[in-house]
Amino acid sequence: MYFITEKNEKIQLFKNHRNYIKPDWEVMLEPHIIEDYNLKINKGIKELRQKFAASLKENIDKDGFDLSGKHILEVGCHSGGLTYALAEAFNAYVEGIDIPHYGIVQAVNLEVTQENLEKQAKLLEDIREKIGEQFPREVRERVTFRHLDVAEMEEKENYDAVISIDVLEHLSDPKKAFQKIYSSLKPGGISFHRYNSFFSLSGGHSFCTLDFPFGHCSLSPSDFKSYVTTYRPKEAEAAIAFYEQSLNRMTLADLRDYLLDIGFDIFFIAGKPKKDIDPRKLKEKVIEEYLPRVKQHYPRVEVNDFFTDEAMVFVQKPKEKE
């Protein structure tokens, strides 16, 4: 089977490609019931978040940063599991921020209305409370939450560290977000982020991963809409909304430019492919086939962008000069 683009380009489709890249994608088709507050919280969330927080602390400690008793901001905290785990691991005060909008946009059965946003906000509050019950009281007392977009923050030199996991790819204006993060950090403050680049194999997430490699970034916006409307009519509306509103097109070069323009010192920007992908075997095909196709729509994309299913960024706001 093939998809024919507007430019009459013939692209071969592969059965089960999306299942391979995003094996759990079908859960996105389940109706999002925001009125159901009788929540069943998976206790595995706690252990997973604790493991990640402990690993992050180990690496930050190695770099000589002690965040014990300090103030940390988690951007895109969602359920709050990592927020509590960070407070526990670092013995720190942690504030988590997020917006209800993201959960509504990716729901197949909901529209972004004030009523739905308020219900989603209440749902998130309930989830965070229930997850918090799995942590000791002294940890819960060091955690707070707000419904706030990072791009709308007005804090000045308030945090010692800003952290986000799987968030950067969803920011509508990542440069503005980093400007706000910079302003909110104290001099010498650090910022760590892990995210899933739009240009990686899994960068389309569940809704926008198509039936051929790098399909979500290989197609023009009009071809993308044509594709999902033709092949996935039941999810087309939600997929198009997610494609247009919830995924930015930031390349590694864009990210580096943003950080340097704002004034950050960069410790590292590094990317890793999916665990079962060998970049050496895929690199030649990327250069010959996928890179030219994607560059038609995103001229700044480079080979390394295709292998950033898990990208990590560690930066610091310069210390005040003595």
C-alpha positions in Angstrom: 0.0 0.0 0.0 1.2 3.5 -0.8 0.3 7.1 0.1 0.6 9.7 -2.7 1.6 13.2 -1.6 0.5 16.5 -3.1 3.8 16.5 -5.1 2.9 13.0 -6.4 5.5 11.3 -4.3 4.8 7.7 -3.7 5.5 6.6 -0.1 5.3 2.9 0.9 3.3 2.1 4.0 4.2 -0.6 6.5 1.7 -2.8 8.4 2.0 -2.5 12.2 4.6 0.3 12.0 2.8 2.4 14.6 2.3 -0.7 16.8 6.1 -1.2 16.8 6.9 2.5 17.5 4.1 3.1 20.0 2.7 -0.3 21.2 0.2 1.3 23.6 -1.2 3.9 21.1 -4.8 2.5 21.2 -5.3 3.7 24.8 -5.5 7.2 23.2 -8.8 6.2 21.5 -10.5 5.5 24.9 -12.9 8.2 26.0 -11.4 10.6 28.6 -13.9 10.6 31.5 -13.1 13.7 33.5 -16.2 13.4 35.7 -14.9 10.1 37.2 -13.1 11.0 40.4 -13.2 7.5 41.8 -9.6 7.0 40.6 -7.5 3.8 40.6 -3.9 5.0 41.0 -1.2 2.6 39.8 1.2 2.3 42.6 3.9 1.5 40.1 4.0 5.2 39.4 5.7 5.8 42.7 8.4 3.3 42.2 9.1 4.5 38.6 9.4 8.1 39.6 11.5 7.3 42.7 13.9 5.4 40.5 14.2 8.3 38.0 14.6 10.9 40.8 17.3 8.8 42.5 19.2 8.5 39.2 18.9 12.2 38.4 20.1 13.1 41.9 23.1 10.8 41.5 24.1 12.6 38.3 23.5 16.1 39.6 25.5 15.3 42.8 28.4 14.1 40.6 28.4 17.5 38.9 28.8 19.1 42.3 25.3 20.5 42.9 23.7 20.0 46.3 20.0 20.7 46.2 19.2 19.6 49.7 16.8 22.1 51.3 16.7 24.1 48.1 13.7 25.0 45.9 13.0 23.0 42.7 10.4 23.7 40.0 9.0 20.8 38.0 7.5 21.9 34.7 4.7 19.7 33.3 4.2 17.8 36.5 0.9 16.2 35.4 0.0 13.5 38.1 2.6 14.8 40.5 4.4 11.5 41.0 7.8 12.9 40.0 7.2 16.0 42.0 6.9 14.0 45.2 9.8 11.8 44.2 12.1 14.8 43.6 11.2 16.2 47.0 12.0 12.9 48.6 15.2 12.2 46.7 16.7 15.7 47.0 15.2 16.5 50.4 14.0 19.7 48.7 11.0 21.9 48.4 9.4 21.2 45.0 6.7 23.0 43.2 4.9 21.3 40.2 3.2 23.3 37.5 1.1 22.1 34.5 -2.0 23.1 32.5 -5.2 21.2 32.0 -5.3 22.1 28.3 -2.9 19.3 27.3 -5.2 16.5 28.6 -8.2 17.9 26.8 -6.5 18.4 23.4 -5.4 14.8 23.2 -8.8 13.4 24.2 -10.8 12.0 21.3 -14.2 12.9 22.9 -13.6 16.4 24.3 -13.5 20.0 23.2 -11.5 22.7 24.9 -14.2 24.5 26.8 -14.0 26.3 30.1 -16.1 23.7 31.8 -13.9 20.9 30.6 -10.7 22.7 31.6 -12.1 23.2 35.1 -13.0 19.5 35.3 -9.6 18.4 34.1 -8.0 20.7 36.6 -10.0 19.1 39.4 -9.1 15.6 38.1 -5.4 16.5 38.2 -5.8 17.8 41.8 -7.4 14.6 42.9 -4.8 12.4 41.2 -2.0 14.3 42.9 -3.6 14.0 46.3 -4.0 10.3 45.9 -0.4 9.8 44.7 0.8 12.0 47.5 -0.8 9.6 50.0 1.9 7.0 49.0 4.7 9.3 50.3 5.6 10.2 53.9 3.9 13.3 55.3 7.3 15.2 55.6 7.6 14.8 51.9 4.1 15.9 51.1 4.6 19.0 53.2 7.5 20.1 50.9 5.4 19.8 47.7 3.0 22.3 46.2 1.2 22.5 42.8 -0.2 25.2 40.5 -2.1 25.2 37.3 0.3 27.4 35.3 1.9 27.6 31.9 5.7 27.9 32.1 5.6 30.5 29.4 3.4 32.7 31.7 5.6 32.5 34.8 6.6 35.8 36.4 8.9 34.5 39.1 12.2 36.2 39.4 15.3 34.3 40.8 13.0 32.0 42.9 14.3 28.5 42.1 17.6 26.7 42.5 16.7 24.1 39.8 14.1 23.7 37.1 13.4 20.2 35.8 11.0 18.7 33.2 10.5 15.3 31.8 8.8 14.6 28.4 7.6 18.3 28.2 9.8 20.3 26.0 8.4 18.8 22.8 4.9 20.0 23.8 5.7 23.7 24.4 4.2 26.0 21.9 7.0 28.6 22.3 10.1 26.8 23.7 12.3 29.9 23.5 9.9 31.9 25.6 9.6 29.1 28.1 13.4 29.0 28.5 13.4 32.8 28.9 11.0 32.4 31.8 13.0 29.5 33.2 16.1 31.7 33.1 14.4 34.5 34.9 13.0 32.2 37.5 16.4 30.7 38.4 18.7 32.1 41.0 22.2 33.0 39.7 24.1 29.7 39.5 20.8 27.7 39.3 20.6 24.7 37.1 18.0 23.3 34.7 17.6 19.7 33.5 15.2 18.5 30.8 14.5 15.1 29.1 12.3 15.1 26.1 11.2 13.3 22.9 12.2 15.3 19.8 9.6 15.8 17.1 12.0 14.5 14.5 12.7 11.1 16.1 11.0 7.8 15.2 8.6 8.2 18.1 8.3 12.0 17.9 4.8 11.8 16.6 3.6 10.2 19.8 0.5 8.0 19.6 -1.7 10.2 17.4 0.8 11.4 14.9 3.0 8.4 14.3 2.0 7.2 10.9 2.6 3.9 9.0 6.0 4.7 7.7 9.2 5.8 9.4 9.4 9.5 10.3 6.0 10.0 8.6 4.8 12.8 10.9 7.8 15.0 10.0 8.1 13.8 6.4 4.8 15.2 5.3 3.6 18.7 4.8 0.8 19.8 7.1 -1.7 19.4 4.3 -0.5 15.9 3.5 -0.6 15.0 7.1 -4.2 16.1 7.3 -5.0 14.2 4.1 -3.3 11.1 5.5 -5.1 10.9 8.8 -8.4 11.8 7.2 -8.1 9.0 4.7 -6.6 6.3 6.8 -7.7 7.2 10.3 -11.0 9.0 10.1 -12.1 8.0 13.6 -9.1 9.7 15.2 -8.4 12.4 12.5 -9.8 15.3 14.4 -7.9 14.6 17.6 -4.7 13.7 15.6 -4.8 17.0 13.7 -5.4 19.0 16.9 -2.5 17.3 18.6 -0.3 17.8 15.5 -1.1 21.5 15.4 -1.3 22.4 19.0 0.8 20.0 21.1 4.0 19.3 19.2 6.6 21.9 18.4 9.3 21.5 15.7 12.4 22.4 17.7 15.6 21.0 16.3 18.7 20.4 18.3 20.3 23.4 16.6 17.2 25.6 17.5 17.5 24.4 21.1 21.2 25.3 21.3 20.6 28.7 19.8 17.8 29.5 22.2 19.9 28.6 25.2 22.9 30.6 24.1 20.9 33.6 23.1 19.2 33.6 26.5 22.5 33.4 28.3 22.7 29.9 29.7 25.9 28.0 30.1 25.4 24.6 28.5 26.8 21.5 30.2 25.4 19.1 27.6 22.8 18.5 25.0 22.7 14.8 24.1 20.3 12.5 22.3 19.6 8.7 22.4 17.6 6.6 20.0 15.0 4.1 20.9 16.6 1.3 22.9 16.1 -1.3 20.1 17.3 0.9 17.3 20.9 0.8 16.1 21.7 4.2 14.6 24.6 2.9 12.7 22.3 0.6 10.6 19.7 3.3 10.2 22.0 6.3 9.6 22.7 5.6 5.9 18.9 5.3 5.1 18.2 8.5 7.1 20.8 10.4 5.0 19.7 9.0 1.7 15.9 8.9 2.1 14.4 10.6 5.2 16.7 13.6 5.7 16.0 15.1 2.2 12.3 14.6 2.5 12.1 16.2 6.0 14.4 19.1 5.1 11.8 20.2 2.5 9.5 21.2 5.4 12.1 21.8 8.2 15.4 23.1 6.7 17.3 23.2 10.0 16.9 19.5 10.7 20.1 17.4 10.8 20.9 13.7 11.1 21.2 13.8 14.9 17.6 15.0 15.2 16.4 11.7 13.9 18.0 9.8 16.8 16.7 11.9 19.7 13.8 9.7 21.0 15.3 10.6 24.4 17.1 13.9 24.4 18.7 15.4 27.5 19.6 19.0 28.3 21.6 20.2 31.3 22.3 24.0 31.6 23.1 26.6 34.2 22.3 30.2 34.7 25.7 32.0 35.2 26.7 32.9 38.7 26.8 36.5 39.8 30.2 38.1 39.2 32.0 38.9 42.4 
